């Protein structure tokens, strides 16, 4: 993620998918949802399960996160 805080991500941070190209095609993407109550640099905090809209390919969900951190719950 493109945040200055490397261990946290916010809603407008750019995500680079590690899925190998060309199958399935993926590209950089932006998280389109996030926490309604927790913000990082004035943007919604991202969580496991939030949706990433990628430039190429279908939307994806954030699959991994820090299991000891609870955001908005």
MARKE-940706 format. One record per residue: residue in one letter; x, y, z of N, C-alpha, C, O in turn. Coordinates in pm, whole numbers, padded with zeros to 5 digits, always signed. Layout:
BEGIN
AXYZXYZXYZXYZ
...
***
This chain:
BEGIN
X+00083-00117+00000+00000+00000+00000+00088+00124+00000+00204+00117+00042
X+00035+00234-00045+00115+00353-00062+00118+00445+00057+00165+00558+00045
X+00071+00403+00170+00066+00488+00288+00205+00513+00345+00294+00428+00332
X+00223+00630+00407+00348+00659+00475+00365+00565+00594+00478+00538+00637
X+00255+00514+00648+00259+00416+00755+00259+00279+00687+00155+00236+00638
X+00372+00211+00684+00383+00090+00602+00301-00026+00654+00271-00118+00578
X+00263-00026+00781+00187-00139+00835+00037-00112+00838-00038-00194+00890
X-00006+00000+00785-00148+00033+00782-00183+00087+00643-00095+00135+00571
X-00309+00078+00607-00351+00127+00477-00482+00200+00490-00565+00169+00576
X-00500+00299+00404-00623+00377+00403-00691+00362+00268-00634+00307+00173
X-00814+00411+00261-00900+00388+00146-00847+00428+00010-00880+00361-00088
X-00767+00531-00002-00719+00575-00133-00579+00523-00164-00524+00557-00269
X-00520+00443-00075-00387+00389-00100-00390+00295-00221-00488+00224-00243
X-00281+00296-00297-00269+00210-00415-00221+00072-00371-00127+00060-00292
X-00285-00030-00422-00250-00169-00392-00188-00230-00516-00241-00215-00626
X-00076-00300-00500-00015-00373-00610-00035-00522-00586+00015-00577-00488
X-00109-00586-00674-00140-00728-00659-00017-00812-00689+00056-00785-00784
X+00006-00915-00608+00121-01002-00629+00087-01123-00713+00172-01210-00734
X-00037-01131-00763-00076-01242-00849+00001-01233-00980+00003-01127-01042
X+00065-01342-01024+00144-01336-01147+00058-01309-01270-00055-01357-01280
X+00114-01234-01361+00047-01208-01488+00084-01317-01587+00187-01380-01562
X+00015-01348-01691-00106-01282-01737-00235-01347-01688-00342-01292-01714
X-00229-01460-01618-00354-01526-01579-00364-01532-01428-00272-01588-01368
X-00463-01481-01363-00558-01385-01419-00494-01247-01426-00404-01218-01347
X-00539-01162-01517-00477-01029-01526-00512-00944-01404-00627-00939-01361
X-00413-00878-01351-00432-00788-01236-00349-00664-01258-00258-00664-01341
X-00378-00561-01187-00300-00439-01195-00310-00364-01065-00364-00415-00967
X-00258-00242-01064-00272-00162-00942-00420-00134-00916-00499-00123-01009
X-00454-00122-00789-00593-00099-00755-00607-00009-00633-00509+00022-00565
X-00730+00034-00608-00762+00122-00497-00871+00057-00413-00966+00000-00466
X-00856+00064-00282-00959+00012-00191-01080+00104-00200-01067+00225-00184
X-01198+00046-00226-01317+00128-00248-01410+00132-00127-01511+00203-00129
X-01379+00057-00023-01454+00069+00101-01354+00071+00216-01234+00074+00192
X-01400+00069+00334-01312+00075+00451-01394+00107+00574-01516+00112+00569
X-01324+00129+00683-01391+00157+00810-01468+00288+00804-01422+00386+00746
X-01585+00288+00863-01667+00410+00872-01629+00495+00993-01667+00611+01002
X-01552+00436+01087-01522+00507+01212-01373+00525+01240-01338+00605+01327
X-01285+00454+01169-01141+00464+01194-01075+00518+01068-01096+00467+00958
X-00993+00624+01084-00931+00690+00971-00780+00695+00988-00729+00709+01099
X-00707+00684+00876-00562+00698+00870-00535+00810+00770-00572+00798+00653
X-00471+00916+00814-00448+01033+00728-00579+01082+00665-00582+01116+00547
X-00686+01085+00743-00819+01131+00702-00886+01043+00597-00980+01087+00531
X-00840+00919+00580-00901+00824+00488-00945+00701+00566-00883+00668+00667
X-01052+00631+00521-01099+00512+00595-00991+00405+00605-00924+00374+00507
X-00974+00349+00724-00878+00241+00744-00926+00117+00668-01045+00087+00667
X-00833+00046+00605-00865-00076+00531-00855-00196+00623-00775-00200+00716
X-00940-00296+00594-00945-00418+00675-00951-00540+00586-00981-00530+00467
X-00922-00656+00644-00941-00780+00569-01086-00786+00523-01178-00757+00600
X-01106-00825+00399-01241-00836+00344-01287-00713+00269-01385-00720+00195
X-01220-00598+00285-01257-00479+00209-01225-00502+00062-01139-00582+00028
X-01296-00431-00026-01286-00453-00170-01181-00363-00234-01172-00244-00203
X-01102-00423-00324-01004-00350-00404-01052-00351-00548-01078-00458-00604
X-01066-00233-00609-01102-00221-00749-00973-00202-00826-00906-00100-00813
X-00938-00302-00907-00811-00298-00980-00832-00243-01120-00941-00250-01176
X-00724-00187-01177-00730-00128-01311-00763-00234-01416-00834-00206-01513
X-00713-00355-01397-00738-00466-01489-00790-00583-01408-00735-00616-01302
X-00894-00646-01454-00948-00762-01384-01062-00726-01292-01096-00608-01276
X-01122-00827-01231-01238-00805-01144-01198-00750-01008-01080-00756-00972
X-01294-00696-00931-01264-00652-00794-01216-00769-00709-01254-00884-00733
X-01132-00740-00612-01079-00841-00521-01104-00797-00377-01134-00680-00351
X-01092-00891-00286-01102-00862-00142-00963-00867-00081-00878-00944-00127
X-00938-00786+00021-00813-00794+00096-00813-00927+00169-00903-00954+00249
X-00713-01010+00142-00711-01147+00193-00633-01163+00322-00660-01255+00399
X-00537-01075+00348-00454-01090+00467-00453-00960+00545-00477-00852+00492
X-00425-00974+00673-00414-00858+00760-00344-00898+00888-00297-01011+00902
X-00338-00806+00981-00277-00832+01111-00386-00883+01204-00477-00808+01240
X-00377-01009+01242-00483-01072+01321-00497-01014+01462-00600-01034+01526
X-00396-00942+01511-00403-00885+01646-00456-00742+01647-00466-00682+01754
X-00490-00687+01530-00541-00550+01521-00689-00556+01485-00728-00623+01390
X-00771-00486+01562-00914-00479+01539-00948-00335+01503-00922-00244+01582
X-01007-00312+01386-01041-00177+01340-01192-00164+01337-01260-00239+01267
X-01244-00070+01412-01386-00040+01408-01475-00147+01467-01594-00153+01433
X-01423-00231+01552-01506-00338+01605-01497-00343+01753-01561-00427+01815
***
